[in-house]
Amino acid sequence: MTMANWGDMVDETEFGFPAPKEVIEGDLKKVISFEERDEKMVKITRHYKLSKVKVPRAVAERKKWKKFGDCARDPPGINPANSMVGDSVFLTLATKKDQQEKKEDDMADKVSKMKASGQGMVVCRICKGAHWTKQCPYKDTLGAALEVREEETNSAKPPPRAPGTYVPPAIRKGEPANDNQSRQRDENPTIRVSNLAEETSDKDLQELFKPFGTLSRIYLAKDKNTGISKGFAYITYNRRESAEKALKKLQRYRYGHLILQVEWAKPSGS
C-alpha cells in the first residue's frame, strides 16, 4: 500500500479549493485564498504591510509556543484558513474630571425632575445654589459664617411675653432695646490674623470676616515693591462682640492650605 504525502493532501481544502498561500516580499505580505461566491470559485488576494512593534516580554515568549491542533503544521503567524483576527478593543478609563461632570449632570437631572414634579427646587443654605447643603463646594469656607448668622438671628429674637403684658415702645417691633452704653463703639476692637497666604487680598478678608459683624477697617500688610501679602492683617470691628465671635470661630480655622492664627491686637505702644 502506498501512503500519500501529507503535503499533497493539504493542497486542497475540504471544500475542494486550493489552500491559502502567503508570499512575503520585503515588508509586504500577500495572502492568496479562494472562496465560493454565487456558485463560482473566486480568488481573493489580500495585501498587508509588515511592521515591527515592540511588545511586552510575556507576549514575545507566548509567540514562541508550539502550535497544536489544526494549526500544528502552520508556519509562524496567523493562518486565515483556521484563525480569525477580531476587532481591536480600546479601554478608556474615566478621569476625575469626567466623574465630576457626570456627578454634576446627575444632580442637574434630579433637580429638573423635582421641578417638573412640583416638589420644589433644592436650594443650598450656604451659597443659595441648586444643590443640597452637604454637597456645597463652599461648605468649609462659608459654613462657619452661616452658623454665626443663625446664632445672631436666634439671639436677636425677643423672649416670648404673656398676653396683655406691657411692651416698651423701643422693642414693640421685635427689636431689642439699646441703651446709651451699647450704642457707643468699643475702644479698639481689633484682632490680628496671621499665617495668611501670599495671594490673599482685601476682598478675601472682607468676605471671611464680614459675616461676624460690621467692619470698621481692614489693614493687610503688603510688600511695598511686589504688593504681595506679608502673611498677617488687622481687622477692626465696630463692636467688641463681633470681634470676639470672629476670634472664637476663626482661631485655628483652615483657610485654603494654611491654618489661621487669630488673636487680639496689641496696643501700638507695647
Solvent accessible surface area in square Angstrom, and as a share of the most:
residue,aa,sasa,rsa
1,M,218,0.97
2,T,131,0.76
3,M,152,0.68
4,A,72,0.56
5,N,87,0.45
6,W,141,0.49
7,G,24,0.23
8,D,95,0.49
9,M,131,0.58
10,V,81,0.46
11,D,84,0.43
12,E,106,0.48
13,T,49,0.29
14,E,159,0.71
15,F,155,0.64
16,G,44,0.42
17,F,35,0.15
18,P,44,0.27
19,A,29,0.22
20,P,37,0.23
21,K,132,0.56
22,E,70,0.31
23,V,59,0.34
24,I,107,0.54
25,E,115,0.52
26,G,72,0.70
27,D,76,0.39
28,L,97,0.48
29,K,40,0.17
30,K,63,0.27
31,V,5,0.03
32,I,29,0.15
33,S,12,0.07
34,F,51,0.21
35,E,65,0.29
36,E,108,0.48
37,R,129,0.47
38,D,135,0.70
39,E,160,0.72
40,K,141,0.60
41,M,108,0.48
42,V,49,0.28
43,K,122,0.52
44,I,25,0.13
45,T,54,0.31
46,R,92,0.34
47,H,135,0.60
48,Y,99,0.38
49,K,154,0.65
50,L,69,0.34
51,S,90,0.58
52,K,205,0.87
53,V,113,0.65
54,K,202,0.86
55,V,61,0.35
56,P,91,0.57
57,R,202,0.74
58,A,69,0.53
59,V,40,0.23
60,A,39,0.30
61,E,86,0.39
62,R,118,0.43
63,K,150,0.63
64,K,154,0.65
65,W,176,0.62
66,K,182,0.77
67,K,65,0.27
68,F,170,0.71
69,G,59,0.57
70,D,129,0.67
71,C,32,0.19
72,A,54,0.42
73,R,179,0.65
74,D,29,0.15
75,P,88,0.55
76,P,129,0.81
77,G,53,0.51
78,I,95,0.48
79,N,35,0.18
80,P,59,0.37
81,A,64,0.49
82,N,64,0.33
83,S,44,0.28
84,M,180,0.80
85,V,106,0.61
86,G,59,0.57
87,D,136,0.70
88,S,87,0.56
89,V,139,0.80
90,F,177,0.74
91,L,153,0.76
92,T,123,0.72
93,L,135,0.67
94,A,68,0.53
95,T,79,0.46
96,K,177,0.75
97,K,144,0.61
98,D,70,0.36
99,Q,106,0.47
100,Q,95,0.42
101,E,82,0.37
102,K,132,0.56
103,K,116,0.49
104,E,96,0.43
105,D,85,0.44
106,D,61,0.32
107,M,29,0.13
108,A,60,0.47
109,D,74,0.38
110,K,109,0.46
111,V,14,0.08
112,S,61,0.39
113,K,144,0.61
114,M,48,0.21
115,K,135,0.57
116,A,93,0.72
117,S,74,0.48
118,G,65,0.62
119,Q,131,0.58
120,G,37,0.36
121,M,92,0.41
122,V,16,0.09
123,V,87,0.50
124,C,0,0.00
125,R,128,0.47
126,I,24,0.12
127,C,43,0.26
128,K,143,0.61
129,G,21,0.20
130,A,52,0.40
131,H,35,0.16
132,W,92,0.32
133,T,32,0.19
134,K,149,0.63
135,Q,74,0.33
136,C,6,0.04
137,P,102,0.64
138,Y,114,0.43
139,K,91,0.39
140,D,110,0.57
141,T,54,0.31
142,L,61,0.30
143,G,12,0.12
144,A,19,0.15
145,A,5,0.04
146,L,27,0.13
147,E,90,0.40
148,V,1,0.01
149,R,113,0.41
150,E,75,0.34
151,E,89,0.40
152,E,55,0.25
153,T,79,0.46
154,N,98,0.50
155,S,89,0.57
156,A,50,0.39
157,K,128,0.54
158,P,64,0.40
159,P,93,0.59
160,P,136,0.85
161,R,112,0.41
162,A,68,0.53
163,P,139,0.87
164,G,88,0.85
165,T,67,0.39
166,Y,151,0.57
167,V,42,0.24
168,P,50,0.32
169,P,91,0.57
170,A,70,0.55
171,I,25,0.13
172,R,145,0.53
173,K,185,0.78
174,G,32,0.31
175,E,112,0.50
176,P,81,0.51
177,A,70,0.54
178,N,90,0.46
179,D,87,0.45
180,N,110,0.57
181,Q,148,0.66
182,S,37,0.24
183,R,169,0.62
184,Q,125,0.56
185,R,165,0.60
186,D,53,0.27
187,E,161,0.72
188,N,95,0.49
189,P,5,0.03
190,T,13,0.08
191,I,0,0.00
192,R,66,0.24
193,V,0,0.00
194,S,25,0.16
195,N,65,0.33
196,L,11,0.05
197,A,19,0.14
198,E,117,0.53
199,E,132,0.59
200,T,11,0.06
201,S,44,0.28
202,D,67,0.35
203,K,138,0.58
204,D,45,0.23
205,L,0,0.00
206,Q,80,0.36
207,E,97,0.43
208,L,12,0.06
209,F,0,0.00
210,K,116,0.49
211,P,21,0.13
212,F,1,0.00
213,G,21,0.20
214,T,90,0.53
215,L,36,0.18
216,S,58,0.37
217,R,142,0.52
218,I,46,0.23
219,Y,100,0.38
220,L,12,0.06
221,A,4,0.03
222,K,88,0.37
223,D,51,0.26
224,K,202,0.86
225,N,144,0.74
226,T,90,0.52
227,G,43,0.42
228,I,79,0.40
229,S,9,0.05
230,K,122,0.52
231,G,14,0.13
232,F,52,0.21
233,A,0,0.00
234,Y,67,0.25
235,I,0,0.00
236,T,24,0.14
237,Y,2,0.01
238,N,27,0.14
239,R,105,0.38
240,R,95,0.35
241,E,87,0.39
242,S,14,0.09
243,A,0,0.00
244,E,79,0.35
245,K,67,0.28
246,A,0,0.00
247,L,34,0.17
248,K,163,0.69
249,K,56,0.24
250,L,2,0.01
251,Q,72,0.32
252,R,150,0.55
253,Y,31,0.12
254,R,167,0.61
255,Y,47,0.18
256,G,57,0.55
257,H,131,0.58
258,L,49,0.24
259,I,61,0.31
260,L,1,0.00
261,Q,66,0.29
262,V,6,0.04
263,E,85,0.38
264,W,81,0.28
265,A,18,0.14
266,K,158,0.67
267,P,89,0.56
268,S,122,0.79
269,G,81,0.78
270,S,106,0.69
